[in-house]
Amino acid sequence: MKRFLLIALGMLGFAVVLVAAAFASAFVGNAPLQPGLVDGFVHVVSEDYVTADILDIGDGKVALIDAGVDPTGKAILAELAAMKLDAHAVSAIFLTHGHTDHVAGAVVFPDAKVYALQADVALAEGRVGGHGLITQLMPVKPTGVHVTRALTDGEVVQVGNRAVHVLAIPGHTAGSAAYLVDGALFLGDSAGATSDGTLKAAPKVFSDDPTQNRQSLKALAARLGTEHLDVKTLIFAHTGRLAGLAPLTRFAANN
């Protein structure tokens, strides 16, 4: 019996070390989060290890790119208050993907339409779980979020005075999306910035299909160039940002 307990404890300790190493591989070496005003209309809000983005869309209204990990939306509400706005000013929420650390705060904004790519609707609503090495271990439970409309790749959604270009980049999750709005490209978890200023792919341990994620980023770089879509800033959910399209283009060339 004693031997069995020692073996069990050893296996548990090994599992803890593996999980710790997986988390370290995802976050060590990242460029630090950079909350603040970007490109004159994007308010990047930090919630500890993840960001949500508030977009000024005119007439006292805003849209969100992701809604953060906090179900009370405290940091987002504080930024809105600094803008002399409240929860009712949020008219739209665009989810880059359905992981809970990006959807939790959506329940705070009663007037907002919630958008996500079709393939991630069930994940965002908590009806299915993730398929990554770590995410598949997380419990599946309703998030309280209802996706108002499923998006399709390539469509453009007009919200106030902003046009939101929808770009499918599956891999981190099946329905991961990038959104291009007036030169700001929001990539969620599908990519990130390292401390030395290079772009990296999504963390493998949290991704459904890391190979597809890398392929999607390469295809996105080609697509943005072919369609002559202007990119001024790359904005990520778990790291600081990068300037211009060049970091994504370099990633595509080297992978």
N, C-alpha and C positions, 0 to 999 in steps of 0.2 A: 504493500500500500504506500509506504514511504517513497519507494522508488518511483511509483506511478505519479505521485504528487510532484516529485522533483522534475520528472519528465514533462508533466503538464505545465509546471511553472516555467521551465526552460523554453517550451514552445510558445507560451504566452509572452515571455520576455522577448523572444526572437521576433514575434509578430509586432510587438510594440516598436522595436528597433526598426523594422521594415517600414512601418507606417510613418515613423518619425523621419526616416531617410527619404520617403516619398514626398512628404510635405516640404522638407528642406530642399529637395531637388526642384520643387515648383517655385519656391520663393527666394532662395539664396541667389544673390547676384542681380536681382531686379533693380531697375531704377525706382527710387522712392516715389510714392504717390505725390501728385502736385495739385492740390486743390486750388481753386481760384478761377478768375475770368480768363477765357481762352477765345481768341479771334473775335472779341467784342460782343459775343452773344451766347457763349457757352459757359455756364457756371458749373465747374467740376466740384462735387461735394464728396468729401471723404468720410467713410464709415469704417474706421479702423483699418481693415485690410482690403476693402473694396470701395469703388466709387460709383456714384450715380451722377448723371449729367442733366442739368436744367437748361433748356433752350428757350430763349426769348423769342416768341413768335408774334409779338405785337399785340396791341389793344389790351394790355394787361393780362395776357394769357401766356402760358408756357407749355412746353412738352418735355417729357423725360425720356432719356435713353437709359433704360433699366431703372429699377426702383429700390435697389439696395437690399441689405440683409436684415435691417431693423424693421420689424412689423409695426412699430410706432412711427417710423419715418422721422425721428427726432431731428437728425442733421439736415434732411431735406427741408423740413418745415422751418428750421432756423434760418436756412439760406433764403427761403421764400419770404420770411418775415423781414430779412435784411433788404429784400427787394420791394418791400411794402406790399407783399402778396400773401395769400393764404392757400390752403389746400384746394379751394374751389377754382383757383387760377389754373390748375393742371388740367388741360383738356385732352391730352394724349400721352400714352406711355408706350414706347417702342422697346420691346424686349430683345436683347441680342441673343438670348437663349433662355431655356427654362429652368436652370438650376436655382435653388431656393435663395441663394445669396444675391440674386438679381431680381427676384420677383416679390420678396416678402413685403416691401413697403407699398406695393400697388394698392393694397386694401385701404390705405389711408386717404385715397383721392377719389371721392365718390362721383365726380363729374368726368373722370377721365375714361376715354376709350382705350382699351388695351390691345396692342397689336403684337403678333408674333408670326413667324413662318409656320405654315401648317404642320410641319413635321415635329414642332416642339410645343404645340398647343396642349397636348395631354400632359407633357412633362411640366409645363408652367402651372397647370391647374392641379398638379399633384395626383394624377390618375395613374401614372406610370413612373418608374424610377430610371435613373441613369444606367449606363452600361460601362462606365470606366472602371478601372481597377479599384478606386476608392469609392466612387459615386454609387456603384452597384451595392455597396454595403450599407448605404444610408436608407433609413426607413421611408416607405412610400406613404404619404398621407396628404389629404386635401390642403391646398395652400390658401383657400379662400379667394383666389384670383380667378376671374372669368375673362378669358380672351374674347374681346368683342368681335374682332375680325381677324381671320387668318390671312397672312400676306403671301404673295407669290414673288418669285425671283424676277427682278427687272422692273417691277412696277414703281411708280412714283406717287407718293401720298402727300397731298397738300394739307398742311396744318398752319393756319394763320398765314403769315408771310414767308413761310419756309417750305421748300420742297424736299421731301425725304426720299432719297433713292434707296431702294431695297436690293441688297446684293447677297445672295445665298452663298455661304461658305461652310458647308457641312464638314464635320470631322470632330470638333470638340463635342458637339451634340449633332444629332441628325438635322436639326432645324436651326443651327447657328446662322446668324445674319450679321452683316456689316451694314451700317447706314451712313450714307454720304449726304451731308447737309451743308451747303454753302462752303465747301472746301474742307470741312471737318469730317474725317472718316472715323467712325466709331466701330471698334473691332471687338468689344467685349472681352471675353477670355480667349478668343481664337488666336490671339497673338499678344506679345508684350514687348516691353523695352528692357534691355539689360543696362547695367550701370555704366557700361562702356559705349552706350549709344547705338547698339545694334538691335535689330528686330529678331525676336525668337518666336517659335511656334508655341501653341498651347501646351501646358503641362501634360505630359503623357498619362500620368496616374489619374487625372481627372477627366480624361477625354475618352469618348466612345471609340474613335478610330484615329489614332495619331497620324497614320500614313495619309488618310484622306484629308486630315486637317492641313498637312503640309502641301498636299496637291491643290487644295482649295486656295491657299494663300498664293501659290504660284499662278494659278489661273486668274485670281483676282488682280494681281499685278499686271498681267497681260491684258485683261479686260479693261482696266482703268485706262491703260495706254491706248488701246484700240478705240475705245469710245470717247477718248479725249475729255475725260472727266477730271476736273481740276482738284487736286488734293493739296491742301496747305498744312494740315496737321493730322497726325495719327494719334488717336485717343484710345487708350486701353483701360480695362476695368481694374486691374490689380497692379499696375505699374505707372510710372510717369509716362509722358508722351514723347513723340518724336516729330521732327519738322519735315514736311514734304513727303513725296512719294518715294524718294530715293532709298530709304531703309527697306521698304517692301520690295522694291526692284532688285536691290542687292541680295536680299534673302532669296528671291526667286532664282537669281542667277547662280547662287551658290548651293542650292538644294535640289 
